[in-house]
Structures are given as C-alpha cells and as structure tokens.
C-alpha cells in the first residue's frame, strides 16, 4: 500500500515549486549537487571570508534560493556564511519533489558540501517551515553539527496532511519514524533554537512547543514571537527575530 506521504495528492498540495530567472548577485558561489542520476539541486553560498560558521538553510515550500539574495547580509552580519538550498523542481534545480525525497536529498546535500570543502568546521543547520523537516533530519543524524534552528516548523505530520484536505488513519512505524518531527527531534542533541510566530495559523505555535518539549538537546530555547505569524515572522516587533537569532549565535559560536 502506497503511503499517503508518497501520493501525488499530498505532495502537489505540499510543494509549490517555481523557476528562478534572477541573475545571481556578486559574491556568491553557485553550487550544483547531484542527488540522483541527471538530477542536480542548486544551492547558493553567500561568501563571507570572516565567517564564524556556515549557516546551511532550508527554506519554506513557497520560496526559492534567490528570495534570500536581499536578506543574506542580515545573516552575514551575525557571522554566518549563508548557504541556501532549493528542493527538486525549485529555482534552478531539476526533478520533482516529495517529502520523502526531500529528506533523502538533505543527506546528499550535506555530505557533498562537507566533502567538497564548502562548509566551515562549525555548522548550524536552519530550517524554515517545511525546511524544518530537513534540518531535524540532518541534526538528528550528524553529531558534528554545531547547532540547529527551527523556524515556524511543524511537529506532527498528520495535521500537515489534514490541512491539505487529505485524511489519514493510523500511521505506520516507518511513516512515524521518517516524517514525525516531534519524534525525530529527540535525537537532536546540539544547541537548539525554536522560533515561532504567536499568530501563526498555518502551523500553530503548539507544534513549536511540542517540538521543544520532545527535543533531546540540553541547551535549547523556545521563542514565541508576539505580533507575527507564519510569513511575517522576520517583522517581529523591536527586531525580535534577528535579536533572538543573534543572541543564539553569539552564545554557540563565541
């Protein structure tokens, strides 16, 4: 029996790929990672010679790499050399995405970047929204990862399915083990920051709280930012979003 997570109905309602026609800005390294025969994923590294750490970033399901061109300096100012990765079918990447494939590709992306010397010794993996699945997948598998940031991430995949009009019965052990962030995050033991908008009605703040409770990290923090939701979290009052990130990075990457 085919898992609902592998069905076209689920994945077509989860992923919203679009192509990227923008020219890359100056000061970037355009990286193409082979994840399957004749399928490459595009990533963009915003070069920062004085960087303290690499910030490997997995974006949300409606975004592409070039959406971060204008924001890269904000992360650079916090000491991170930003590397933003697309998913299959997004931007300049080939293929077609599914949630299972995204998780598989995350390993190949991380391993290739590390092997090719594209990552510094200290690495933070950050995932926004859908990207939280890739971040938790990697941080739960690689002990050498220095830190993890989850922004507006989901916990239980069942509501993720139901919000897209699909019903699911009892999940199999395999589905739970692979897709349930709130279970997998127990394996994340590196310093962890979870950020969420208090007014997020796409992925409710309760999911951030569940992930926080289940996280295996001893050094962990939860920030529910008031006055913002899912897509405007960076606009938190008093620069709360970036102040929170900066304090976390300063603590981890002294």
C-alpha beads as a LAMMPS data file, in Angstrom:
LAMMPS data file: protein, C-alpha beads

254 atoms
253 bonds

1 atom types
1 bond types

-500.0 500.0 xlo xhi
-500.0 500.0 ylo yhi
-500.0 500.0 zlo zhi

Masses

1 110.0

Atoms # bond

1 1 1 0.000 0.000 0.000
2 1 1 1.393 3.388 -1.010
3 1 1 1.948 5.815 1.835
4 1 1 -0.166 8.978 1.702
5 1 1 3.120 10.871 2.050
6 1 1 4.179 9.484 -1.336
7 1 1 0.893 10.238 -3.064
8 1 1 0.644 12.929 -5.764
9 1 1 -2.366 14.392 -3.940
10 1 1 -0.314 15.093 -0.823
11 1 1 2.881 16.314 -2.457
12 1 1 1.153 18.508 -5.042
13 1 1 -0.565 20.276 -2.167
14 1 1 2.601 20.496 -0.087
15 1 1 5.102 21.779 -2.647
16 1 1 4.765 24.953 -4.723
17 1 1 7.851 24.990 -6.976
18 1 1 8.666 27.904 -9.238
19 1 1 11.584 28.578 -11.517
20 1 1 14.312 31.129 -10.851
21 1 1 15.146 33.622 -13.591
22 1 1 17.115 36.096 -11.480
23 1 1 20.811 36.614 -12.077
24 1 1 22.963 35.644 -9.092
25 1 1 24.307 38.616 -7.132
26 1 1 28.011 39.320 -6.848
27 1 1 29.924 37.472 -4.175
28 1 1 28.204 34.105 -4.401
29 1 1 29.295 30.554 -5.101
30 1 1 26.723 28.770 -7.284
31 1 1 26.716 25.117 -6.257
32 1 1 25.056 22.178 -8.021
33 1 1 24.747 18.920 -6.105
34 1 1 23.891 15.651 -7.828
35 1 1 21.235 13.911 -5.745
36 1 1 20.264 11.295 -8.370
37 1 1 21.346 10.436 -11.914
38 1 1 20.823 13.538 -14.085
39 1 1 19.193 15.431 -11.199
40 1 1 21.014 18.307 -9.529
41 1 1 19.982 20.568 -6.661
42 1 1 21.043 24.204 -6.753
43 1 1 22.439 25.913 -3.667
44 1 1 23.810 29.437 -3.306
45 1 1 26.627 30.292 -0.929
46 1 1 26.916 33.965 0.027
47 1 1 30.669 34.296 0.508
48 1 1 31.862 35.742 3.810
49 1 1 35.627 35.462 4.316
50 1 1 35.444 36.368 8.027
51 1 1 32.582 33.979 8.807
52 1 1 32.497 32.237 12.194
53 1 1 30.283 29.410 10.958
54 1 1 28.368 28.031 7.989
55 1 1 24.594 28.513 8.087
56 1 1 23.019 25.778 5.968
57 1 1 19.458 26.951 5.317
58 1 1 16.423 25.006 4.058
59 1 1 13.616 27.380 3.079
60 1 1 9.824 27.128 3.061
61 1 1 7.695 25.386 0.455
62 1 1 6.788 28.537 -1.474
63 1 1 10.274 30.030 -1.638
64 1 1 13.385 29.740 -3.809
65 1 1 17.067 30.485 -3.309
66 1 1 17.019 33.966 -4.864
67 1 1 14.352 35.100 -2.389
68 1 1 17.222 35.304 0.095
69 1 1 19.525 37.462 -2.040
70 1 1 18.329 40.652 -0.400
71 1 1 18.449 39.188 3.102
72 1 1 21.815 37.452 3.027
73 1 1 23.588 40.441 4.580
74 1 1 21.362 40.172 7.658
75 1 1 22.716 36.685 8.322
76 1 1 26.248 37.713 7.372
77 1 1 26.100 40.469 9.996
78 1 1 25.582 37.730 12.595
79 1 1 28.739 35.925 11.462
80 1 1 27.176 33.189 9.372
81 1 1 28.182 32.283 5.820
82 1 1 24.723 31.574 4.434
83 1 1 24.117 28.622 2.103
84 1 1 20.516 28.382 0.877
85 1 1 19.349 25.142 -0.759
86 1 1 16.431 24.590 -3.091
87 1 1 14.364 21.408 -3.457
88 1 1 13.888 19.355 -6.588
89 1 1 11.929 21.321 -9.175
90 1 1 12.557 24.650 -7.426
91 1 1 14.594 27.502 -8.862
92 1 1 17.428 26.098 -10.938
93 1 1 17.053 22.550 -9.582
94 1 1 15.850 19.545 -11.555
95 1 1 13.360 16.788 -10.812
96 1 1 10.123 16.651 -8.826
97 1 1 9.844 16.975 -5.042
98 1 1 8.202 14.773 -2.455
99 1 1 8.596 14.877 1.307
100 1 1 10.422 11.546 1.366
101 1 1 12.795 12.657 -1.399
102 1 1 13.468 15.990 0.314
103 1 1 14.701 14.159 3.406
104 1 1 16.871 11.840 1.338
105 1 1 18.306 14.765 -0.617
106 1 1 19.181 16.644 2.585
107 1 1 21.757 13.963 3.405
108 1 1 23.323 14.141 -0.046
109 1 1 23.419 17.929 0.090
110 1 1 25.126 17.998 3.479
111 1 1 27.561 15.203 2.691
112 1 1 28.550 16.747 -0.655
113 1 1 29.034 20.227 0.766
114 1 1 31.198 18.803 3.529
115 1 1 33.237 16.585 1.191
116 1 1 33.823 19.448 -1.253
117 1 1 35.014 21.830 1.451
118 1 1 32.028 24.153 1.149
119 1 1 31.319 24.083 4.893
120 1 1 33.337 25.560 7.730
121 1 1 34.224 23.444 10.753
122 1 1 31.296 24.929 12.686
123 1 1 27.898 24.438 11.033
124 1 1 24.402 25.500 12.019
125 1 1 21.534 23.913 10.103
126 1 1 18.400 26.046 9.943
127 1 1 15.006 25.084 8.577
128 1 1 12.025 27.332 7.988
129 1 1 8.506 25.865 7.807
130 1 1 8.785 22.802 5.544
131 1 1 12.568 23.172 5.773
132 1 1 12.325 22.205 9.446
133 1 1 11.994 18.579 8.319
134 1 1 15.378 18.692 6.545
135 1 1 17.039 20.462 9.466
136 1 1 15.781 17.971 12.049
137 1 1 16.678 15.075 9.758
138 1 1 20.299 16.233 9.495
139 1 1 20.797 17.375 13.076
140 1 1 19.468 14.069 14.355
141 1 1 21.971 12.114 12.264
142 1 1 25.260 14.039 12.328
143 1 1 26.801 14.592 15.743
144 1 1 29.347 17.049 14.352
145 1 1 26.692 19.660 13.510
146 1 1 27.182 22.539 15.932
147 1 1 23.671 23.963 16.222
148 1 1 20.107 23.786 14.918
149 1 1 17.477 26.473 14.356
150 1 1 13.848 25.615 13.635
151 1 1 11.674 28.481 12.404
152 1 1 7.898 28.032 12.076
153 1 1 8.354 24.250 11.885
154 1 1 5.703 21.556 12.101
155 1 1 5.637 18.760 14.672
156 1 1 3.080 16.089 13.830
157 1 1 2.669 15.252 10.118
158 1 1 -0.983 14.219 10.492
159 1 1 -2.274 17.810 10.751
160 1 1 0.038 18.641 7.858
161 1 1 -1.886 16.116 5.785
162 1 1 -5.318 17.083 7.051
163 1 1 -4.777 20.787 6.399
164 1 1 -4.470 19.802 2.746
165 1 1 -7.821 18.058 2.662
166 1 1 -6.491 14.505 2.936
167 1 1 -7.412 12.086 5.670
168 1 1 -5.025 9.584 7.163
169 1 1 -5.670 6.720 9.517
170 1 1 -3.115 5.173 11.810
171 1 1 0.412 5.905 10.700
172 1 1 2.842 3.066 10.199
173 1 1 6.007 2.869 12.290
174 1 1 8.028 3.668 9.169
175 1 1 5.973 6.788 8.453
176 1 1 6.182 7.941 12.063
177 1 1 9.934 7.397 12.214
178 1 1 10.568 9.325 9.000
179 1 1 8.020 12.135 8.966
180 1 1 7.170 12.938 12.588
181 1 1 9.360 15.862 13.587
182 1 1 8.254 15.738 17.214
183 1 1 9.613 12.183 17.498
184 1 1 12.774 12.730 15.471
185 1 1 13.744 15.873 17.351
186 1 1 14.510 13.708 20.383
187 1 1 17.706 12.765 18.518
188 1 1 18.763 16.406 18.138
189 1 1 21.264 16.983 20.953
190 1 1 23.190 20.000 19.634
191 1 1 22.219 23.502 20.883
192 1 1 18.727 24.204 19.563
193 1 1 16.651 27.319 18.995
194 1 1 12.970 27.035 18.070
195 1 1 11.257 30.211 16.838
196 1 1 7.570 30.621 16.019
197 1 1 5.061 33.401 15.480
198 1 1 2.340 33.655 18.095
199 1 1 -0.200 34.411 15.353
200 1 1 0.828 31.566 13.038
201 1 1 -2.369 29.933 11.776
202 1 1 -0.686 27.745 9.155
203 1 1 1.428 25.836 11.662
204 1 1 0.191 26.522 15.170
205 1 1 2.537 27.591 17.993
206 1 1 1.521 24.447 19.904
207 1 1 3.592 22.480 17.399
208 1 1 6.676 24.528 18.279
209 1 1 6.000 23.864 21.955
210 1 1 5.689 20.123 21.316
211 1 1 8.956 20.068 19.382
212 1 1 10.633 21.947 22.228
213 1 1 9.328 19.514 24.840
214 1 1 10.464 16.500 22.832
215 1 1 13.882 17.851 21.823
216 1 1 16.852 15.882 23.083
217 1 1 19.124 18.917 23.410
218 1 1 20.073 20.020 26.909
219 1 1 20.831 23.500 25.585
220 1 1 17.532 24.500 23.981
221 1 1 15.383 27.607 23.758
222 1 1 11.854 28.367 22.586
223 1 1 10.869 31.831 21.399
224 1 1 7.226 32.536 20.568
225 1 1 7.338 35.954 18.918
226 1 1 4.300 38.141 19.543
227 1 1 2.528 40.085 16.821
228 1 1 3.681 37.977 13.866
229 1 1 2.520 34.860 12.038
230 1 1 3.948 32.380 9.568
231 1 1 5.151 34.577 6.715
232 1 1 5.973 37.809 8.552
233 1 1 7.950 36.385 11.469
234 1 1 11.029 38.421 10.472
235 1 1 8.964 41.559 11.160
236 1 1 8.607 40.804 14.868
237 1 1 8.452 43.977 16.994
238 1 1 11.687 45.502 18.304
239 1 1 13.735 43.458 15.819
240 1 1 12.851 40.420 17.939
241 1 1 13.528 37.842 15.227
242 1 1 17.095 38.902 14.483
243 1 1 17.905 39.756 18.096
244 1 1 16.878 36.236 19.072
245 1 1 18.990 34.646 16.337
246 1 1 21.972 36.869 17.072
247 1 1 21.915 36.033 20.780
248 1 1 21.788 32.314 19.979
249 1 1 24.660 32.504 17.501
250 1 1 26.751 34.603 19.895
251 1 1 26.242 32.001 22.589
252 1 1 27.044 28.977 20.409
253 1 1 29.813 30.454 18.259
254 1 1 31.747 32.529 20.784

Bonds

1 1 1 2
2 1 2 3
3 1 3 4
4 1 4 5
5 1 5 6
6 1 6 7
7 1 7 8
8 1 8 9
9 1 9 10
10 1 10 11
11 1 11 12
12 1 12 13
13 1 13 14
14 1 14 15
15 1 15 16
16 1 16 17
17 1 17 18
18 1 18 19
19 1 19 20
20 1 20 21
21 1 21 22
22 1 22 23
23 1 23 24
24 1 24 25
25 1 25 26
26 1 26 27
27 1 27 28
28 1 28 29
29 1 29 30
30 1 30 31
31 1 31 32
32 1 32 33
33 1 33 34
34 1 34 35
35 1 35 36
36 1 36 37
37 1 37 38
38 1 38 39
39 1 39 40
40 1 40 41
41 1 41 42
42 1 42 43
43 1 43 44
44 1 44 45
45 1 45 46
46 1 46 47
47 1 47 48
48 1 48 49
49 1 49 50
50 1 50 51
51 1 51 52
52 1 52 53
53 1 53 54
54 1 54 55
55 1 55 56
56 1 56 57
57 1 57 58
58 1 58 59
59 1 59 60
60 1 60 61
61 1 61 62
62 1 62 63
63 1 63 64
64 1 64 65
65 1 65 66
66 1 66 67
67 1 67 68
68 1 68 69
69 1 69 70
70 1 70 71
71 1 71 72
72 1 72 73
73 1 73 74
74 1 74 75
75 1 75 76
76 1 76 77
77 1 77 78
78 1 78 79
79 1 79 80
80 1 80 81
81 1 81 82
82 1 82 83
83 1 83 84
84 1 84 85
85 1 85 86
86 1 86 87
87 1 87 88
88 1 88 89
89 1 89 90
90 1 90 91
91 1 91 92
92 1 92 93
93 1 93 94
94 1 94 95
95 1 95 96
96 1 96 97
97 1 97 98
98 1 98 99
99 1 99 100
100 1 100 101
101 1 101 102
102 1 102 103
103 1 103 104
104 1 104 105
105 1 105 106
106 1 106 107
107 1 107 108
108 1 108 109
109 1 109 110
110 1 110 111
111 1 111 112
112 1 112 113
113 1 113 114
114 1 114 115
115 1 115 116
116 1 116 117
117 1 117 118
118 1 118 119
119 1 119 120
120 1 120 121
121 1 121 122
122 1 122 123
123 1 123 124
124 1 124 125
125 1 125 126
126 1 126 127
127 1 127 128
128 1 128 129
129 1 129 130
130 1 130 131
131 1 131 132
132 1 132 133
133 1 133 134
134 1 134 135
135 1 135 136
136 1 136 137
137 1 137 138
138 1 138 139
139 1 139 140
140 1 140 141
141 1 141 142
142 1 142 143
143 1 143 144
144 1 144 145
145 1 145 146
146 1 146 147
147 1 147 148
148 1 148 149
149 1 149 150
150 1 150 151
151 1 151 152
152 1 152 153
153 1 153 154
154 1 154 155
155 1 155 156
156 1 156 157
157 1 157 158
158 1 158 159
159 1 159 160
160 1 160 161
161 1 161 162
162 1 162 163
163 1 163 164
164 1 164 165
165 1 165 166
166 1 166 167
167 1 167 168
168 1 168 169
169 1 169 170
170 1 170 171
171 1 171 172
172 1 172 173
173 1 173 174
174 1 174 175
175 1 175 176
176 1 176 177
177 1 177 178
178 1 178 179
179 1 179 180
180 1 180 181
181 1 181 182
182 1 182 183
183 1 183 184
184 1 184 185
185 1 185 186
186 1 186 187
187 1 187 188
188 1 188 189
189 1 189 190
190 1 190 191
191 1 191 192
192 1 192 193
193 1 193 194
194 1 194 195
195 1 195 196
196 1 196 197
197 1 197 198
198 1 198 199
199 1 199 200
200 1 200 201
201 1 201 202
202 1 202 203
203 1 203 204
204 1 204 205
205 1 205 206
206 1 206 207
207 1 207 208
208 1 208 209
209 1 209 210
210 1 210 211
211 1 211 212
212 1 212 213
213 1 213 214
214 1 214 215
215 1 215 216
216 1 216 217
217 1 217 218
218 1 218 219
219 1 219 220
220 1 220 221
221 1 221 222
222 1 222 223
223 1 223 224
224 1 224 225
225 1 225 226
226 1 226 227
227 1 227 228
228 1 228 229
229 1 229 230
230 1 230 231
231 1 231 232
232 1 232 233
233 1 233 234
234 1 234 235
235 1 235 236
236 1 236 237
237 1 237 238
238 1 238 239
239 1 239 240
240 1 240 241
241 1 241 242
242 1 242 243
243 1 243 244
244 1 244 245
245 1 245 246
246 1 246 247
247 1 247 248
248 1 248 249
249 1 249 250
250 1 250 251
251 1 251 252
252 1 252 253
253 1 253 254
